[in-house]
């Protein structure tokens, strides 16, 4: 249920933020970035483990990355919205 809802919610969010004119291209870019990032994740974790980086350091780095992304989204959502063109 959550996967199905996520697809619907994300598509609605893209349509609201960027409009309907380029919705297909935006969804395609999002899907391709998702595939690339999910493919790079295991390779990056394996590289870090092979370089004897501790699991605590990996977890802290992941937490810092997540905090940075959350802060970026929060700051971006506080900006005034650009005028809409349809």
C-alpha positions as CSV (number, residue, x, y, z in Angstrom):
1,X,0.0,0.0,0.0
2,X,2.8,2.4,0.8
3,X,4.6,1.9,-2.5
4,X,1.4,2.5,-4.4
5,X,0.6,5.6,-2.4
6,X,4.1,6.9,-2.8
7,X,3.9,6.7,-6.6
8,X,0.6,8.6,-6.5
9,X,1.7,11.2,-4.0
10,X,5.1,11.8,-5.7
11,X,3.4,12.3,-9.1
12,X,0.9,14.7,-7.6
13,X,3.8,16.6,-5.9
14,X,5.8,16.9,-9.1
15,X,2.6,18.2,-10.9
16,X,2.0,20.8,-8.2
17,X,5.6,22.0,-8.0
18,X,6.5,21.9,-11.7
19,X,3.2,21.9,-13.6
20,X,1.9,19.4,-16.1
21,X,4.0,20.6,-19.1
22,X,7.0,18.4,-18.5
23,X,5.6,15.9,-16.0
24,X,6.8,12.9,-18.0
25,X,10.4,14.1,-18.3
26,X,10.5,15.0,-14.6
27,X,9.2,11.6,-13.6
28,X,11.7,9.9,-15.9
29,X,14.6,11.8,-14.4
30,X,13.4,11.0,-10.9
31,X,13.1,7.3,-11.8
32,X,16.5,7.1,-13.4
33,X,18.1,8.9,-10.4
34,X,16.4,6.4,-8.1
35,X,17.8,3.5,-10.0
36,X,21.3,4.9,-10.2
37,X,21.4,5.7,-6.4
38,X,20.0,2.3,-5.4
39,X,22.8,0.7,-7.6
40,X,25.5,2.9,-6.2
41,X,24.5,2.4,-2.5
42,X,25.7,-1.2,-2.1
43,X,28.9,-0.5,-4.0
44,X,29.7,2.5,-1.9
45,X,29.0,0.6,1.4
46,X,31.2,-2.3,0.2
47,X,34.0,0.1,-0.7
48,X,33.8,1.8,2.8
49,X,33.8,-1.6,4.5
50,X,36.8,-2.8,2.4
51,X,38.7,0.4,3.4
52,X,38.1,-0.6,7.1
53,X,35.8,2.3,7.9
54,X,33.9,1.4,11.1
55,X,30.2,0.7,11.0
56,X,29.7,3.6,13.4
57,X,31.5,6.0,11.1
58,X,29.4,4.8,8.2
59,X,26.2,5.2,10.2
60,X,27.2,8.7,11.3
61,X,28.0,9.7,7.7
62,X,24.7,8.3,6.6
63,X,22.9,10.2,9.4
64,X,24.7,13.4,8.5
65,X,23.8,13.0,4.8
66,X,20.1,12.4,5.8
67,X,20.2,15.5,8.1
68,X,21.7,17.6,5.3
69,X,19.1,16.5,2.8
70,X,16.3,17.1,5.3
71,X,17.6,20.6,6.0
72,X,17.9,21.3,2.3
73,X,14.3,20.3,1.8
74,X,13.1,22.4,4.7
75,X,15.0,25.5,3.5
76,X,13.6,25.0,0.0
77,X,10.1,24.7,1.3
78,X,10.4,28.0,3.2
79,X,11.2,30.0,0.0
80,X,8.3,31.9,-1.5
81,X,6.8,30.0,-4.5
82,X,7.5,31.3,-8.0
83,X,4.5,32.5,-10.0
84,X,2.8,29.7,-11.8
85,X,2.6,29.6,-15.6
86,X,0.2,27.1,-17.2
